[in-house]
Amino acid sequence: MLGQIRIEFIFSVIVFTVIIFFIITQTNTLFSSLLVDSKSDALKTKASNVIQILVEDKGDPPDWDTIAQSNPNGVKRVGLAYNDSTSKTYPYNLSKTKIMNLSYNCSGSDPYKNILWNFNLNAYKIRIFNSTHQILFCGLQTSEPGAVMETRYVFIDGGYGKLILELW
């Protein structure tokens, strides 16, 4: 009987191989989904931080909208919140002037022409709507939805509006 293999041994080797294969594929699936979740969480955090700065901050310098055309490098941080002559900031109340100046200075990957460069956004789309129509589109020209989308409801010159930021 030397050299003969019993059918029970062959069956047990096949079952053992199937179990090991199943464990390996499930482990790979688990770790790949954790990696995707980690990237998604990082994008959500970045989107939340960027949109918060846009709607709650007046920017640095506070009058960045007046110097952006002539000196984009002088803009350290873009903020769309309205600020009055006493430098009081009104969060979630966006300045239409700043929105319009952002629309002139947010295109391209050239840091000298894109004042949003300081946010270090790879692929993004920013849209701002007033109560009737879209007043700003900045970023990727695609109909594909972003991996992460953040929305804030705001006031724009006394009317309601919405700011949407999508990141990939």
Residue frames as qw, qx, qy, qz and C-alpha x, y, z in Angstrom:
[[0.000, 0.883, 0.469, 0.000, 0.00, 0.00, 0.00],
 [0.376, -0.542, 0.096, 0.746, 2.97, 2.29, -0.20],
 [0.131, -0.086, 0.472, 0.867, 2.61, 5.10, -2.71],
 [0.108, -0.555, -0.738, -0.370, -1.17, 4.96, -2.73],
 [0.091, -0.082, 0.239, -0.963, -3.21, 8.03, -1.72],
 [0.055, 0.466, 0.857, -0.212, -6.56, 7.63, -0.07],
 [0.026, 0.633, 0.507, 0.585, -9.56, 9.57, -1.34],
 [0.416, -0.827, -0.348, 0.146, -10.11, 11.10, 2.14],
 [0.519, -0.428, 0.102, 0.733, -6.66, 12.70, 1.97],
 [0.241, 0.266, 0.477, 0.802, -7.33, 14.21, -1.48],
 [0.204, -0.764, -0.527, -0.312, -10.69, 15.52, -0.29],
 [0.495, -0.755, -0.220, 0.369, -9.19, 17.10, 2.84],
 [0.451, -0.186, 0.243, 0.838, -6.42, 18.81, 0.80],
 [0.072, 0.490, 0.529, 0.689, -9.04, 20.29, -1.56],
 [0.362, -0.820, -0.437, -0.073, -11.19, 21.53, 1.38],
 [0.554, -0.573, -0.057, 0.602, -8.12, 23.00, 3.09],
 [0.362, 0.065, 0.368, 0.854, -7.08, 24.80, -0.13],
 [0.084, -0.666, -0.532, -0.517, -10.56, 26.23, -0.64],
 [0.466, -0.804, -0.323, 0.181, -10.67, 27.52, 2.95],
 [0.516, -0.393, 0.112, 0.753, -7.23, 29.17, 2.65],
 [0.219, 0.307, 0.481, 0.791, -8.21, 30.75, -0.69],
 [0.237, -0.779, -0.511, -0.275, -11.45, 32.09, 0.84],
 [0.518, -0.717, -0.189, 0.426, -9.61, 33.60, 3.82],
 [0.448, -0.171, 0.261, 0.838, -7.05, 35.32, 1.59],
 [0.078, 0.475, 0.516, 0.708, -9.68, 36.83, -0.74],
 [0.351, -0.819, -0.446, -0.081, -11.78, 38.08, 2.18],
 [0.540, -0.571, -0.055, 0.616, -8.73, 39.66, 3.81],
 [0.334, 0.062, 0.372, 0.864, -7.80, 41.44, 0.57],
 [0.100, -0.663, -0.553, -0.495, -11.36, 42.70, 0.16],
 [0.465, -0.785, -0.347, 0.215, -11.43, 44.01, 3.72],
 [0.495, -0.454, 0.083, 0.736, -8.12, 45.86, 3.44],
 [0.235, 0.258, 0.464, 0.814, -8.91, 47.37, 0.03],
 [0.209, -0.772, -0.500, -0.332, -12.24, 48.73, 1.34],
 [0.515, -0.713, -0.199, 0.431, -10.44, 50.18, 4.37],
 [0.437, -0.137, 0.264, 0.849, -8.04, 51.98, 2.04],
 [0.027, 0.518, 0.527, 0.673, -10.91, 53.43, -0.01],
 [0.396, -0.808, -0.435, -0.016, -12.68, 54.52, 3.19],
 [0.549, -0.507, -0.050, 0.663, -9.50, 56.17, 4.43],
 [0.276, 0.105, 0.368, 0.882, -9.10, 58.18, 1.22],
 [0.167, -0.661, -0.562, -0.469, -12.77, 59.14, 1.28],
 [0.489, -0.754, -0.349, 0.265, -12.50, 60.31, 4.89],
 [0.464, -0.304, 0.108, 0.825, -9.44, 62.42, 4.05],
 [0.097, 0.339, 0.482, 0.802, -11.33, 64.03, 1.13],
 [0.324, -0.752, -0.544, -0.184, -14.38, 64.70, 3.34],
 [0.516, -0.635, -0.198, 0.541, -12.19, 66.41, 5.92],
 [0.346, -0.094, 0.280, 0.890, -10.47, 68.53, 3.30],
 [0.047, -0.522, -0.573, -0.630, -13.77, 69.50, 1.66],
 [0.410, -0.776, -0.474, 0.068, -15.27, 70.45, 5.01],
 [0.487, -0.511, -0.043, 0.708, -12.27, 72.61, 5.92],
 [0.247, 0.092, 0.409, 0.874, -12.15, 74.37, 2.55],
 [0.153, -0.628, -0.577, -0.500, -15.86, 75.13, 2.43],
 [0.459, -0.741, -0.389, 0.298, -15.78, 76.38, 6.02],
 [0.400, -0.345, 0.102, 0.843, -12.98, 78.81, 5.18],
 [0.115, 0.301, 0.534, 0.781, -14.81, 79.99, 2.05],
 [0.280, -0.679, -0.539, -0.412, -18.10, 80.78, 3.82],
 [0.555, -0.750, -0.310, 0.185, -16.86, 81.92, 7.25],
 [0.556, -0.414, 0.095, 0.714, -13.67, 83.83, 6.49],
 [0.279, 0.905, 0.069, -0.314, -13.13, 87.18, 4.79],
 [0.806, 0.488, -0.040, 0.332, -9.76, 86.12, 3.40],
 [0.528, -0.690, 0.153, 0.471, -6.22, 87.33, 3.86],
 [0.017, -0.063, -0.302, 0.951, -5.86, 90.18, 3.12],
 [0.297, 0.491, 0.676, -0.463, -9.50, 91.13, 3.81],
 [0.436, 0.722, -0.004, -0.538, -9.63, 93.13, 0.56],
 [0.484, -0.189, 0.754, 0.403, -8.15, 90.33, -1.56],
 [0.513, 0.608, 0.601, 0.069, -10.89, 90.85, -4.13],
 [0.199, 0.960, -0.005, -0.196, -9.50, 94.29, -5.02],
 [0.126, -0.750, 0.595, 0.260, -5.90, 93.13, -5.49],
 [0.782, 0.013, 0.622, 0.046, -6.45, 89.68, -7.03],
 [0.687, 0.706, 0.165, 0.045, -6.46, 90.92, -10.63],
 [0.260, 0.892, -0.338, 0.147, -3.23, 92.89, -10.35],
 [0.055, 0.560, -0.774, 0.291, -1.38, 90.75, -7.81],
 [0.869, -0.187, -0.345, -0.302, -2.66, 87.17, -7.39],
 [0.641, 0.120, -0.607, 0.453, 0.44, 86.32, -5.34],
 [0.076, -0.335, 0.388, -0.855, -0.68, 88.84, -2.72],
 [0.765, -0.285, -0.097, -0.569, -3.70, 86.69, -1.89],
 [0.028, -0.369, 0.885, -0.281, -2.76, 84.37, 0.96],
 [0.142, 0.252, 0.933, -0.212, -6.22, 82.97, 1.66],
 [0.262, -0.246, -0.478, -0.801, -9.51, 83.27, -0.19],
 [0.058, 0.370, 0.796, -0.476, -12.62, 83.87, 1.87],
 [0.021, -0.433, -0.591, -0.680, -16.01, 84.86, 0.50],
 [0.261, -0.680, -0.612, 0.309, -17.61, 86.16, 3.70],
 [0.101, 0.840, 0.186, 0.499, -18.76, 89.76, 3.55],
 [0.513, -0.393, -0.334, 0.686, -16.79, 92.24, 5.66],
 [0.076, 0.946, 0.297, 0.105, -17.78, 95.85, 6.18],
 [0.305, 0.794, -0.215, 0.480, -15.66, 98.98, 6.52],
 [0.470, -0.716, 0.405, -0.320, -15.01, 98.21, 10.21],
 [0.307, 0.400, -0.864, -0.017, -13.57, 94.82, 9.17],
 [0.608, -0.065, 0.627, -0.482, -16.40, 92.97, 10.87],
 [0.155, 0.133, -0.896, -0.395, -16.94, 89.61, 9.20],
 [0.711, 0.064, 0.218, -0.666, -20.38, 88.18, 8.48],
 [0.209, -0.169, 0.952, 0.146, -20.09, 84.37, 8.19],
 [0.318, 0.390, 0.860, 0.080, -22.40, 82.66, 5.68],
 [0.294, 0.877, 0.233, -0.299, -23.18, 86.07, 4.17],
 [0.690, 0.031, 0.392, 0.608, -21.14, 86.03, 0.97],
 [0.038, 0.692, -0.117, -0.711, -19.90, 89.09, -0.87],
 [0.745, 0.594, 0.301, -0.023, -21.02, 89.14, -4.49],
 [0.233, 0.900, -0.363, -0.061, -17.91, 91.22, -5.34],
 [0.358, -0.525, 0.772, 0.025, -15.64, 88.51, -3.94],
 [0.755, 0.228, 0.613, -0.052, -17.56, 85.83, -5.81],
 [0.605, 0.793, 0.052, -0.051, -17.18, 87.70, -9.10],
 [0.061, 0.831, -0.552, -0.016, -13.46, 88.30, -8.50],
 [0.597, -0.268, 0.756, -0.012, -13.01, 84.63, -7.65],
 [0.784, 0.473, 0.396, -0.062, -14.60, 83.71, -10.99],
 [0.448, 0.864, -0.228, 0.002, -11.93, 85.75, -12.81],
 [0.034, 0.717, -0.672, 0.184, -9.07, 84.19, -10.84],
 [0.710, -0.263, 0.600, -0.259, -9.86, 80.52, -10.37],
 [0.896, 0.416, -0.005, -0.153, -9.04, 78.88, -13.69],
 [0.631, 0.609, -0.456, 0.153, -6.13, 76.74, -14.68],
 [0.890, -0.311, -0.202, 0.266, -3.34, 74.98, -12.89],
 [0.443, 0.469, -0.194, 0.739, -1.06, 78.02, -12.95],
 [0.438, -0.538, -0.536, 0.480, -0.66, 79.25, -9.35],
 [0.163, -0.166, 0.010, 0.973, -0.26, 82.81, -10.64],
 [0.320, -0.170, -0.423, -0.831, -3.73, 82.75, -12.18],
 [0.642, -0.403, -0.610, -0.231, -5.55, 80.48, -9.74],
 [0.150, -0.562, 0.441, -0.683, -5.95, 82.02, -6.30],
 [0.884, -0.309, 0.063, -0.345, -7.44, 78.78, -4.97],
 [0.690, 0.414, -0.558, 0.204, -4.01, 77.19, -5.42],
 [0.070, -0.494, 0.637, -0.588, -3.27, 77.73, -1.70],
 [0.800, -0.191, 0.263, -0.504, -5.98, 75.21, -0.77],
 [0.084, -0.388, 0.907, 0.144, -3.93, 72.49, -2.51],
 [0.761, 0.270, 0.420, -0.414, -6.94, 70.98, -4.25],
 [0.355, -0.157, 0.793, 0.469, -6.10, 68.40, -6.91],
 [0.095, -0.295, -0.718, -0.623, -9.39, 67.98, -8.71],
 [0.046, 0.417, 0.610, -0.672, -12.29, 70.14, -7.63],
 [0.021, -0.508, -0.545, -0.667, -15.46, 71.85, -8.72],
 [0.043, -0.369, -0.503, 0.780, -16.97, 74.85, -6.92],
 [0.051, -0.508, -0.587, -0.628, -20.42, 76.09, -7.84],
 [0.002, 0.293, 0.487, -0.823, -22.28, 78.99, -6.25],
 [0.049, -0.538, -0.701, -0.465, -25.97, 79.60, -6.87],
 [0.199, -0.036, 0.297, -0.933, -28.11, 82.53, -5.87],
 [0.512, 0.236, 0.636, -0.527, -31.86, 82.09, -5.56],
 [0.692, 0.569, 0.091, -0.435, -32.38, 81.97, -9.35],
 [0.827, 0.528, -0.182, 0.061, -29.26, 80.75, -11.16],
 [0.845, -0.200, -0.006, 0.496, -25.60, 79.74, -10.98],
 [0.069, 0.994, -0.084, -0.015, -23.28, 82.72, -10.48],
 [0.076, -0.740, 0.665, 0.068, -19.94, 80.92, -10.20],
 [0.996, 0.083, 0.027, 0.017, -18.44, 77.80, -11.70],
 [0.021, 0.815, -0.577, 0.042, -14.84, 77.05, -10.94],
 [0.544, -0.353, 0.760, -0.034, -12.82, 73.88, -11.48],
 [0.253, -0.040, 0.903, 0.345, -13.30, 70.73, -13.54],
 [0.542, 0.249, -0.182, -0.782, -15.74, 70.86, -16.43],
 [0.213, 0.033, -0.966, -0.140, -17.28, 67.43, -15.95],
 [0.657, -0.309, -0.187, -0.662, -20.72, 66.03, -15.35],
 [0.698, -0.076, -0.690, 0.176, -19.29, 63.16, -13.30],
 [0.536, -0.805, -0.065, -0.246, -20.13, 63.56, -9.61],
 [0.125, 0.679, -0.620, 0.372, -17.21, 64.08, -7.24],
 [0.549, -0.048, -0.802, 0.231, -16.08, 61.49, -4.73],
 [0.255, -0.462, -0.588, 0.614, -17.05, 63.93, -1.98],
 [0.003, 0.594, 0.343, 0.728, -19.58, 66.75, -2.09],
 [0.230, -0.403, -0.540, 0.702, -20.10, 69.43, 0.58],
 [0.012, -0.654, -0.457, -0.603, -22.95, 71.94, 0.45],
 [0.191, -0.356, -0.472, 0.784, -23.55, 75.09, 2.49],
 [0.056, 0.797, 0.532, 0.280, -26.59, 77.32, 2.34],
 [0.386, -0.203, -0.117, 0.892, -25.67, 81.00, 2.47],
 [0.191, 0.881, 0.311, -0.302, -26.89, 84.54, 1.98],
 [0.495, 0.097, 0.344, 0.792, -25.69, 86.43, -1.09],
 [0.018, -0.135, -0.122, -0.983, -26.48, 90.14, -1.10],
 [0.442, 0.005, 0.346, -0.827, -29.58, 89.64, 1.05],
 [0.828, 0.133, -0.231, -0.493, -30.92, 86.63, -0.89],
 [0.849, -0.269, 0.451, -0.059, -30.57, 82.93, -0.37],
 [0.516, 0.642, -0.541, -0.172, -27.86, 80.96, -2.08],
 [0.960, -0.194, 0.199, 0.007, -25.95, 77.71, -2.07],
 [0.138, 0.748, -0.641, -0.102, -22.25, 76.84, -2.32],
 [0.990, 0.006, 0.124, -0.068, -21.30, 73.35, -3.52],
 [0.010, 0.723, -0.683, -0.104, -17.76, 71.96, -3.40],
 [0.991, 0.093, 0.043, -0.089, -16.92, 68.64, -5.03],
 [0.143, -0.716, 0.675, 0.110, -13.55, 66.91, -4.68],
 [0.936, 0.237, -0.238, -0.109, -12.08, 63.89, -6.45]]
